[in-house]
Amino acid sequence: MGMMKEFKEFAMKGNVVDMAVGIVIGAAFGKIVSSFVKDVLMPPIGMLMGGVNFSDLSITLKEAVGKTPAVVVKYGVFIQTVIDFAIVAFAIFMLIKGINAMKRKEEAAPAAPPEPPKEELLLAEIRDILKKKA
């Protein structure tokens, strides 16, 4: 039973849970960006390049014979994947840059000086009283 308790403590630590949430959100974010690139960005880029659809770009090394499929190098799909990656990487970079800027603002803000201990306040009051009497 000790091993199960130890595993539960490990799995419920903040870092593990945060990482799991980050992975799930990252996967969903990746799908959104992939759809944005495929469905929004690539059609105009293809149109500007003379109606080229990157997904259709390929080189056939060997034609299909009977039930044997053709051997095809689909370099257009690779180009599409590289573009997806570049956009996702840029979006994450901008997100991290924004987070770091907010952290720098928090660090730059002057912190209020800590309140002195009660003993110091009491001694200061005694000192002030003694000065008045003197």
N, C-alpha and C positions, 0 to 999 in steps of 0.2 A: 504493500500500500504506500510505502514511502516514496517509491519511484513515481507513482501516479501523482502524488501531492507535489513532488518536485517539478514534474512536467507541467502541471497546472500552474504553478507559480511562474515558471519560465514563459509559458504561453500567454499568460495574462499580464506580463510586464508591459508597461506603456510603449516601449520601443517596438516590441513585436506586433502589438495591435496597430500602432501607427504605421508600421511598414506594410502590414496587410491591407490597411485602408488605402495607403498610397499605391500599392500594386493594383488594386481593383479600380481606383480612380484613373490611374495611368493607362490601364487597358481600355477603359471606356473613352478616355481622352484620345488615345491612339486611333480608335475606330472613328471618332468624330473628325479628326484631322485627315485620316485616310479618305473618308467620304468627301470632305471639303476639297481635297486635292483632286480626287478622281472625278467628282461630279460638278465642281465649280471652277477650279483653276485650269484643269487640263483641256477641257473643250475649247476655251478661247485660245490657249497656247497652241493647240493643234490646228485651229482655224488660221491663226497667224502664220503657221508653218506650212500652209497649203493643204489643210484638211488632214493632217497626219494624226492618227490615233496611236499613241505610243504602245498601247497594249497589243496592237496588231503587228508591230515591227518584229520580224523574226527572219532567221536564215534556215532554210531547209537543207540539212546535210544529206538526208536520204529519204526519198519519196516512200510513201506507204506502198507495201506490196501485199495484196491479199488481206489477211487478218493482222499482219504486222504493221503497227502504227509507224508513221513517219518520225524521223529523228529531226527534231527542230530545236534551234537555239533561240529562245524568246528573249532577246536583248531589250525589247521594248518594255516588257514587264519589269526587267531589272532597272531600267531608267526610271520607270514609274515609282519603284520602291525607293530608289535613291532620292528622288524628289520628295516623296512622303517623309523619309527620314530627315532630310534637310529642313523641312518645314516644322516637323515635330521638335527637332533639336533647337531651332530658332525660337519656337514658342516657349519651350522649357527654359531656354536661356533668358528670355525676357521676363518670365515669371520669377526666376531666381534673382535676376537683377533687381526687380521691384522689391522682393522680400529683403534683399541685402540693403537696399536704400532705406527701407523702413527701419531696419535694425540699426543702421548708422545714425538715423535721426534720433532714435531712442537713446543710443549711447552718447550722442552729442548733447542731449538735453541735460542741463545742470540738475543734479539731484539735490533735493533739500537737505541741508545739514542735519545729521541725526540729533535728536533731542538729548540734551545732557542727562545723565542719570539723576535720580531724585536726590542723592546725597550731595551732588554738586550744586543743585538748585538750593538745597537747604543751607549749604555752607555759604553760598553767595548771598542769601537773605541775611544770614547771621553777620557776614562781613558788612553788608550795607547798614544794618542796625548799629553795629559798633562804630562805623564811620560817622553816623548821625550823632551818636552820643559823644563822640570825641571832639 
